[in-house]
Amino acid sequence: MTDHPANKTFRLPALSDGEREALLETGICLCNQGRWLESHEAFEMLWRTEAAPHRDVYKAMVQIVAALHHAKLGNFRGANRLFGRAWELLAPHVAVDCSPAGIDLSAVAQWLRPVVQNRKEHPSGMDFTTFYDTVPLTLARCPL
C-alpha cells in the first residue's frame, strides 16, 4: 500500500486562544441547536489544529455530531458506527468531569453510554430519532 496523502489526517497551524475559544463556543451552541453539520465544521477545525489530549476529544465531538446528522437522515447503521468510534476516543477521558478541551465530558458520557450499549441490541442501528427526542444531547463548557 502506498503512503498516499489522502490517507493521512493533516494538522493545520495552531489557533490562537481567542480563535480556539470562539470555535469551541460555536461548536457547542450549534450542536445544542441541532445544527449538526455546522457544529461538525467548528469541531473539525479544532480537531485538525490541536495536539493531544485535546485532539481526541474534538475528534470524538466531530464523530458525535456527524452521527447525529446521519441519524437525522435515517442512516442509523452509520450513526451507530460513528457513536461507537466516538465512545472509544472519549472513554479514556470520562473519568474526569472536565476534559482538557473545555467540554463537560461527564454529561457527554452520560448521554452517549446508553446509545453505545444499545448498539449490541440493534446491530443495524437503533432508531435514534426516538431516543434523541426523549433525551437530547446538550453540550456544556466546563465550569471555570
LUMTOR-169828 format. One record per residue: residue in three letters; x, y, z of N, C-alpha, C in turn. Coordinates in pm, 1 decimal, always signed. Layout:
BEGIN
(atom "ALA"; (X; Y; Z); (X; Y; Z); (X; Y; Z))
...
***
This chain:
BEGIN
(atom "MET"; (+85.7; -118.0; +0.0); (+0.0; +0.0; +0.0); (+90.3; +124.3; +0.0))
(atom "THR"; (+59.0; +216.9; -84.7); (+140.1; +337.9; -91.9); (+97.8; +437.0; +15.8))
(atom "ASP"; (+190.9; +522.1; +52.0); (+164.2; +624.1; +153.4); (+106.7; +746.7; +82.8))
(atom "HIS"; (-21.8; +742.4; +56.2); (-89.3; +847.5; -19.2); (-135.9; +958.7; +74.3))
(atom "PRO"; (-120.4; +1086.0; +34.8); (-162.9; +1197.0; +120.9); (-309.9; +1191.6; +161.6))
(atom "ALA"; (-393.8; +1133.2; +79.9); (-536.5; +1127.1; +113.0); (-563.6; +1034.2; +231.2))
(atom "ASN"; (-467.8; +946.6; +262.3); (-484.7; +853.0; +373.4); (-440.6; +911.6; +506.5))
(atom "LYS"; (-393.2; +1032.2; +509.3); (-342.2; +1093.0; +632.1); (-435.1; +1203.3; +680.2))
(atom "THR"; (-431.8; +1226.6; +808.9); (-503.2; +1339.0; +866.7); (-401.7; +1450.3; +886.1))
(atom "PHE"; (-418.9; +1558.8; +816.8); (-324.1; +1668.2; +825.0); (-362.6; +1764.9; +935.3))
(atom "ARG"; (-263.7; +1802.9; +1013.8); (-285.8; +1905.2; +1114.8); (-264.9; +2040.4; +1050.4))
(atom "LEU"; (-350.5; +2131.9; +1085.2); (-339.8; +2269.2; +1038.2); (-260.3; +2349.7; +1140.5))
(atom "PRO"; (-215.5; +2468.4; +1104.9); (-143.9; +2551.6; +1202.5); (-229.6; +2579.6; +1325.5))
(atom "ALA"; (-163.5; +2594.3; +1438.6); (-232.4; +2616.2; +1566.5); (-316.7; +2743.5; +1562.3))
(atom "LEU"; (-424.6; +2740.3; +1638.0); (-512.8; +2856.0; +1651.3); (-467.9; +2941.6; +1769.8))
(atom "SER"; (-506.2; +3065.9; +1766.6); (-484.3; +3149.8; +1884.3); (-584.7; +3108.7; +1991.2))
(atom "ASP"; (-560.9; +3148.0; +2115.8); (-654.6; +3116.6; +2223.3); (-793.5; +3171.4; +2192.7))
(atom "GLY"; (-799.8; +3291.0; +2138.0); (-928.8; +3352.3; +2104.7); (-1001.8; +3276.1; +1995.4))
(atom "GLU"; (-928.5; +3233.6; +1892.5); (-990.0; +3155.6; +1784.5); (-1040.8; +3020.7; +1837.4))
(atom "ARG"; (-960.4; +2956.7; +1920.8); (-998.8; +2828.0; +1978.8); (-1126.1; +2841.8; +2062.4))
(atom "GLU"; (-1130.3; +2943.6; +2147.3); (-1248.5; +2966.2; +2232.1); (-1372.7; +2994.0; +2148.3))
(atom "ALA"; (-1356.3; +3075.3; +2044.6); (-1470.9; +3108.8; +1958.4); (-1523.3; +2984.8; +1886.2))
(atom "LEU"; (-1433.2; +2901.1; +1834.1); (-1476.8; +2779.3; +1765.8); (-1542.5; +2680.8; +1861.1))
(atom "LEU"; (-1488.1; +2668.7; +1981.2); (-1547.4; +2578.6; +2080.1); (-1688.7; +2624.3; +2116.3))
(atom "GLU"; (-1703.1; +2751.8; +2142.0); (-1835.1; +2806.1; +2176.0); (-1932.0; +2788.0; +2059.3))
(atom "THR"; (-1884.9; +2809.6; +1937.3); (-1968.2; +2792.9; +1817.9); (-2010.7; +2648.1; +1802.5))
(atom "GLY"; (-1916.1; +2554.7; +1815.5); (-1948.1; +2412.5; +1802.2); (-2050.8; +2367.9; +1903.6))
(atom "ILE"; (-2034.4; +2410.9; +2028.3); (-2128.3; +2374.3; +2134.5); (-2267.0; +2433.0; +2106.9))
(atom "CYS"; (-2272.5; +2560.9; +2076.3); (-2402.4; +2627.0; +2051.6); (-2475.3; +2565.2; +1933.0))
(atom "LEU"; (-2403.3; +2540.6; +1824.4); (-2467.0; +2483.0; +1705.7); (-2516.5; +2340.8; +1732.1))
(atom "CYS"; (-2439.9; +2263.3; +1806.6); (-2483.7; +2128.2; +1842.0); (-2611.5; +2135.5; +1924.4))
(atom "ASN"; (-2613.7; +2222.4; +2021.9); (-2731.4; +2234.8; +2109.2); (-2854.9; +2283.7; +2034.4))
(atom "GLN"; (-2833.5; +2348.6; +1920.9); (-2945.3; +2394.2; +1837.2); (-2986.6; +2288.4; +1734.8))
(atom "GLY"; (-2916.5; +2174.8; +1733.5); (-2946.4; +2070.1; +1636.1); (-2891.8; +2099.0; +1497.7))
(atom "ARG"; (-2797.5; +2191.1; +1488.6); (-2734.7; +2226.7; +1360.2); (-2601.6; +2151.7; +1350.1))
(atom "TRP"; (-2614.3; +2018.4; +1330.4); (-2500.6; +1928.8; +1344.7); (-2395.6; +1944.2; +1236.8))
(atom "LEU"; (-2434.4; +1969.1; +1113.6); (-2332.8; +1987.1; +1008.9); (-2247.1; +2110.1; +1036.4))
(atom "GLU"; (-2309.5; +2217.3; +1078.6); (-2234.0; +2338.5; +1109.1); (-2146.7; +2318.7; +1233.4))
(atom "SER"; (-2200.5; +2247.7; +1331.3); (-2123.8; +2215.5; +1451.2); (-2003.6; +2130.3; +1414.0))
(atom "HIS"; (-2024.5; +2036.4; +1324.2); (-1916.7; +1949.6; +1275.3); (-1800.2; +2031.5; +1222.8))
(atom "GLU"; (-1830.8; +2135.8; +1146.8); (-1724.1; +2218.8; +1088.7); (-1639.6; +2285.3; +1197.4))
(atom "ALA"; (-1703.5; +2335.7; +1300.7); (-1629.5; +2401.1; +1409.2); (-1543.0; +2299.8; +1484.3))
(atom "PHE"; (-1600.3; +2184.2; +1519.0); (-1522.5; +2082.7; +1591.5); (-1411.1; +2025.1; +1504.2))
(atom "GLU"; (-1436.5; +2013.6; +1374.1); (-1332.2; +1961.7; +1285.5); (-1212.9; +2056.7; +1279.8))
(atom "MET"; (-1238.5; +2185.8; +1275.7); (-1128.6; +2282.2; +1275.3); (-1046.9; +2270.0; +1404.5))
(atom "LEU"; (-1114.6; +2251.9; +1517.1); (-1044.3; +2232.5; +1644.0); (-962.7; +2103.7; +1641.4))
(atom "TRP"; (-1022.8; +1997.2; +1591.6); (-954.3; +1867.7; +1584.3); (-828.6; +1877.0; +1497.8))
(atom "ARG"; (-838.7; +1942.4; +1385.8); (-726.2; +1947.9; +1291.8); (-615.4; +2044.4; +1334.9))
(atom "THR"; (-641.1; +2125.8; +1434.8); (-539.8; +2222.1; +1476.9); (-479.8; +2191.4; +1613.7))
(atom "GLU"; (-537.5; +2098.3; +1686.4); (-493.1; +2072.0; +1823.8); (-405.9; +1947.8; +1833.6))
(atom "ALA"; (-329.5; +1943.4; +1940.6); (-249.1; +1826.1; +1973.5); (-317.7; +1751.7; +2087.5))
(atom "ALA"; (-264.6; +1636.1; +2120.7); (-319.1; +1559.2; +2233.8); (-303.2; +1642.6; +2360.4))
(atom "PRO"; (-389.2; +1627.7; +2458.4); (-503.5; +1537.5; +2468.1); (-632.1; +1596.7; +2410.5))
(atom "HIS"; (-629.0; +1721.2; +2370.1); (-749.8; +1785.5; +2315.0); (-796.3; +1717.9; +2185.8))
(atom "ARG"; (-703.3; +1675.5; +2106.6); (-731.3; +1624.9; +1972.1); (-835.6; +1512.8; +1974.0))
(atom "ASP"; (-818.3; +1412.7; +2060.3); (-912.7; +1300.7; +2064.4); (-1052.3; +1345.1; +2105.9))
(atom "VAL"; (-1059.1; +1438.4; +2198.8); (-1189.7; +1487.7; +2242.9); (-1260.6; +1558.9; +2127.5))
(atom "TYR"; (-1188.2; +1643.6; +2056.1); (-1250.2; +1714.6; +1943.8); (-1289.0; +1618.5; +1831.6))
(atom "LYS"; (-1204.9; +1517.1; +1805.2); (-1239.3; +1418.7; +1702.0); (-1365.5; +1343.3; +1742.8))
(atom "ALA"; (-1377.8; +1309.3; +1869.6); (-1499.0; +1242.0; +1917.4); (-1620.8; +1331.6; +1897.1))
(atom "MET"; (-1605.9; +1460.6; +1922.6); (-1718.1; +1552.2; +1902.8); (-1755.8; +1561.0; +1754.6))
(atom "VAL"; (-1656.0; +1559.0; +1666.5); (-1682.0; +1555.6; +1521.9); (-1766.0; +1432.5; +1489.1))
(atom "GLN"; (-1727.5; +1318.7; +1545.0); (-1798.7; +1195.0; +1515.3); (-1939.9; +1194.5; +1573.8))
(atom "ILE"; (-1956.6; +1250.9; +1691.9); (-2089.8; +1255.6; +1752.6); (-2185.0; +1341.0; +1669.4))
(atom "VAL"; (-2142.5; +1460.1; +1631.3); (-2234.8; +1545.7; +1554.9); (-2256.9; +1490.4; +1414.5))
(atom "ALA"; (-2156.0; +1423.8; +1356.9); (-2176.4; +1357.8; +1227.1); (-2276.2; +1243.3; +1242.2))
(atom "ALA"; (-2266.1; +1168.5; +1352.3); (-2359.9; +1058.4; +1377.7); (-2502.7; +1111.6; +1394.2))
(atom "LEU"; (-2515.3; +1221.4; +1464.7); (-2648.3; +1281.8; +1480.5); (-2706.9; +1320.3; +1344.9))
(atom "HIS"; (-2624.3; +1374.1; +1258.0); (-2670.7; +1411.3; +1123.8); (-2713.3; +1285.8; +1046.4))
(atom "HIS"; (-2631.0; +1180.0; +1053.4); (-2667.3; +1054.7; +985.4); (-2799.9; +1000.9; +1037.5))
(atom "ALA"; (-2816.1; +1003.0; +1169.9); (-2941.0; +953.2; +1229.3); (-3060.1; +1035.2; +1181.9))
(atom "LYS"; (-3040.8; +1166.2; +1173.2); (-3149.1; +1254.6; +1126.3); (-3192.3; +1217.5; +984.9))
(atom "LEU"; (-3095.4; +1171.3; +903.7); (-3125.5; +1132.0; +765.5); (-3174.4; +987.9; +754.6))
(atom "GLY"; (-3179.0; +916.3; +868.7); (-3225.8; +778.8; +867.6); (-3116.7; +675.2; +851.0))
(atom "ASN"; (-2992.7; +716.6; +847.3); (-2879.7; +623.5; +834.9); (-2836.7; +580.5; +975.5))
(atom "PHE"; (-2916.4; +493.9; +1036.4); (-2891.4; +454.3; +1175.3); (-2769.2; +364.6; +1188.3))
(atom "ARG"; (-2741.5; +282.5; +1089.8); (-2622.7; +197.5; +1094.4); (-2496.3; +283.4; +1094.5))
(atom "GLY"; (-2490.1; +381.1; +1005.6); (-2374.2; +470.8; +1001.7); (-2362.2; +552.0; +1129.6))
(atom "ALA"; (-2476.3; +597.0; +1182.6); (-2475.5; +672.5; +1307.6); (-2420.8; +587.1; +1420.9))
(atom "ASN"; (-2467.5; +462.7; +1431.3); (-2419.9; +374.4; +1537.4); (-2269.8; +351.1; +1528.7))
(atom "ARG"; (-2219.2; +334.8; +1408.8); (-2075.1; +314.5; +1390.2); (-1996.9; +435.9; +1441.3))
(atom "LEU"; (-2043.7; +553.6; +1405.2); (-1975.5; +675.9; +1448.9); (-1986.9; +696.4; +1599.6))
(atom "PHE"; (-2101.4; +665.7; +1657.3); (-2115.2; +676.5; +1803.0); (-2015.9; +583.1; +1872.5))
(atom "GLY"; (-1998.9; +462.5; +1819.3); (-1903.4; +368.3; +1877.0); (-1760.6; +419.3; +1870.4))
(atom "ARG"; (-1723.9; +475.5; +1757.4); (-1588.2; +531.4; +1743.3); (-1567.6; +649.5; +1838.1))
(atom "ALA"; (-1669.7; +731.0; +1851.8); (-1659.7; +846.1; +1943.2); (-1639.6; +798.0; +2086.7))
(atom "TRP"; (-1713.9; +693.5; +2125.5); (-1700.7; +640.3; +2261.1); (-1558.2; +589.1; +2286.1))
(atom "GLU"; (-1501.1; +522.2; +2187.6); (-1363.7; +471.5; +2201.8); (-1265.6; +585.0; +2227.6))
(atom "LEU"; (-1287.2; +697.8; +2163.8); (-1199.3; +813.0; +2184.2); (-1224.3; +881.9; +2318.4))
(atom "LEU"; (-1351.0; +887.8; +2360.0); (-1384.9; +958.9; +2483.7); (-1361.8; +876.6; +2610.0))
(atom "ALA"; (-1375.3; +745.7; +2601.0); (-1369.0; +660.1; +2720.2); (-1248.5; +689.0; +2810.3))
(atom "PRO"; (-1127.8; +708.5; +2756.7); (-1015.1; +736.0; +2845.8); (-1025.1; +870.9; +2918.8))
(atom "HIS"; (-1110.8; +959.2; +2871.1); (-1120.1; +1094.2; +2927.1); (-1237.9; +1113.9; +3022.3))
(atom "VAL"; (-1331.9; +1019.4; +3026.8); (-1454.5; +1042.9; +3102.6); (-1437.7; +1028.3; +3253.7))
(atom "ALA"; (-1324.1; +980.7; +3298.7); (-1301.6; +970.2; +3443.4); (-1293.8; +1107.3; +3508.7))
(atom "VAL"; (-1257.4; +1207.4; +3429.9); (-1255.2; +1344.2; +3481.0); (-1377.1; +1416.7; +3427.3))
(atom "ASP"; (-1439.4; +1497.0; +3511.2); (-1560.6; +1566.8; +3467.2); (-1532.6; +1667.0; +3356.7))
(atom "CYS"; (-1417.7; +1728.5; +3362.8); (-1385.9; +1833.5; +3266.5); (-1266.8; +1790.7; +3182.3))
(atom "SER"; (-1286.0; +1786.7; +3053.5); (-1176.2; +1748.7; +2965.7); (-1080.5; +1866.0; +2950.9))
(atom "PRO"; (-957.6; +1836.8; +2911.4); (-864.7; +1946.2; +2885.3); (-910.6; +2035.4; +2770.8))
(atom "ALA"; (-1003.7; +1984.3; +2690.4); (-1055.1; +2062.6; +2578.3); (-1162.4; +2161.3; +2620.0))
(atom "GLY"; (-1207.9; +2154.6; +2745.8); (-1305.9; +2251.8; +2794.7); (-1450.8; +2209.9; +2782.9))
(atom "ILE"; (-1475.5; +2084.8; +2745.7); (-1612.4; +2034.2; +2732.1); (-1642.8; +1946.2; +2853.3))
(atom "ASP"; (-1762.9; +1960.1; +2907.2); (-1805.4; +1877.8; +3020.1); (-1830.9; +1735.8; +2969.1))
(atom "LEU"; (-1732.0; +1649.2; +2987.3); (-1741.1; +1514.3; +2933.1); (-1830.5; +1422.3; +3014.6))
(atom "SER"; (-1852.1; +1453.0; +3140.0); (-1940.5; +1366.7; +3219.2); (-2080.9; +1368.4; +3159.6))
(atom "ALA"; (-2126.5; +1484.3; +3116.3); (-2259.1; +1494.7; +3055.0); (-2262.2; +1424.1; +2919.3))
(atom "VAL"; (-2155.9; +1437.8; +2841.8); (-2149.2; +1370.9; +2711.0); (-2148.9; +1220.0; +2731.4))
(atom "ALA"; (-2068.9; +1171.5; +2827.0); (-2060.3; +1027.9; +2853.4); (-2193.6; +973.1; +2902.8))
(atom "GLN"; (-2260.8; +1047.4; +2988.7); (-2390.8; +1004.1; +3041.2); (-2491.4; +988.4; +2928.0))
(atom "TRP"; (-2483.5; +1075.7; +2829.4); (-2573.8; +1069.7; +2715.5); (-2532.4; +958.9; +2618.2))
(atom "LEU"; (-2401.9; +946.1; +2591.5); (-2352.6; +855.0; +2488.2); (-2351.0; +708.9; +2533.1))
(atom "ARG"; (-2329.3; +684.1; +2661.1); (-2317.9; +546.1; +2710.5); (-2437.6; +458.8; +2671.3))
(atom "PRO"; (-2563.8; +499.9; +2695.5); (-2675.9; +412.5; +2656.2); (-2687.9; +396.3; +2504.6))
(atom "VAL"; (-2646.4; +495.4; +2429.9); (-2650.2; +485.4; +2283.6); (-2554.5; +375.3; +2239.2))
(atom "VAL"; (-2434.7; +375.4; +2295.0); (-2334.2; +275.9; +2257.7); (-2376.0; +137.1; +2306.7))
(atom "GLN"; (-2430.2; +128.5; +2426.7); (-2475.6; -0.8; +2478.6); (-2589.2; -57.8; +2394.4))
(atom "ASN"; (-2671.1; +28.4; +2339.1); (-2783.5; -14.1; +2255.2); (-2738.1; -71.1; +2121.4))
(atom "ARG"; (-2614.3; -41.3; +2082.5); (-2562.6; -90.2; +1954.6); (-2568.5; -242.0; +1947.1))
(atom "LYS"; (-2545.5; -308.9; +2059.8); (-2546.5; -455.6; +2061.0); (-2687.1; -510.4; +2038.1))
(atom "GLU"; (-2787.2; -441.2; +2089.2); (-2925.4; -486.2; +2072.4); (-2978.9; -454.4; +1932.7))
(atom "HIS"; (-2924.0; -352.2; +1871.8); (-2970.8; -308.0; +1739.6); (-2851.1; -295.7; +1645.6))
(atom "PRO"; (-2792.5; -409.1; +1600.6); (-2671.3; -401.6; +1518.3); (-2690.4; -326.4; +1387.4))
(atom "SER"; (-2813.0; -323.7; +1337.0); (-2835.4; -248.1; +1213.8); (-2860.8; -101.1; +1242.3))
(atom "GLY"; (-2856.1; -64.5; +1368.9); (-2874.1; +74.8; +1406.1); (-3009.5; +99.6; +1466.8))
(atom "MET"; (-3008.8; +143.7; +1592.3); (-3136.6; +173.5; +1656.9); (-3198.3; +298.1; +1593.7))
(atom "ASP"; (-3328.5; +309.1; +1600.3); (-3395.8; +428.3; +1551.4); (-3365.5; +539.8; +1650.9))
(atom "PHE"; (-3260.9; +611.1; +1621.8); (-3206.0; +706.0; +1715.5); (-3292.6; +829.6; +1733.8))
(atom "THR"; (-3375.2; +860.8; +1635.8); (-3455.6; +982.8; +1645.3); (-3548.4; +978.2; +1765.1))
(atom "THR"; (-3601.7; +860.4; +1797.8); (-3689.4; +847.5; +1913.9); (-3611.4; +875.3; +2042.3))
(atom "PHE"; (-3491.7; +817.9; +2052.2); (-3408.2; +839.5; +2169.7); (-3373.2; +987.7; +2183.5))
(atom "TYR"; (-3333.0; +1049.5; +2073.7); (-3290.6; +1189.1; +2080.2); (-3405.4; +1280.8; +2119.0))
(atom "ASP"; (-3523.9; +1250.7; +2072.1); (-3639.7; +1333.0; +2109.2); (-3666.0; +1326.2; +2259.4))
(atom "THR"; (-3636.7; +1211.1; +2319.4); (-3659.4; +1192.1; +2462.3); (-3544.0; +1244.6; +2546.5))
(atom "VAL"; (-3420.7; +1221.4; +2497.8); (-3300.8; +1257.7; +2573.7); (-3205.7; +1333.9; +2481.4))
(atom "PRO"; (-3229.8; +1461.7; +2457.7); (-3142.5; +1536.2; +2366.5); (-3003.2; +1558.1; +2426.2))
(atom "LEU"; (-2905.3; +1560.8; +2339.6); (-2768.3; +1589.7; +2382.3); (-2755.0; +1739.7; +2403.6))
(atom "THR"; (-2710.4; +1779.1; +2520.1); (-2683.5; +1918.8; +2548.2); (-2538.5; +1929.8; +2593.3))
(atom "LEU"; (-2458.5; +1995.8; +2511.0); (-2318.3; +2015.4; +2545.3); (-2303.2; +2135.7; +2636.2))
(atom "ALA"; (-2201.9; +2130.1; +2719.4); (-2173.6; +2241.9; +2809.1); (-2023.5; +2257.9; +2826.6))
(atom "ARG"; (-1985.4; +2379.5; +2856.3); (-1846.1; +2408.6; +2889.4); (-1820.6; +2363.3; +3031.7))
(atom "CYS"; (-1695.5; +2336.9; +3061.4); (-1656.4; +2305.7; +3198.4); (-1669.2; +2432.5; +3283.1))
(atom "PRO"; (-1709.6; +2415.4; +3407.9); (-1714.5; +2533.2; +3496.1); (-1575.1; +2592.0; +3513.1))
(atom "LEU"; (-1569.5; +2722.4; +3516.2); (-1438.8; +2787.8; +3533.5); (-1395.5; +2788.1; +3676.9))
***
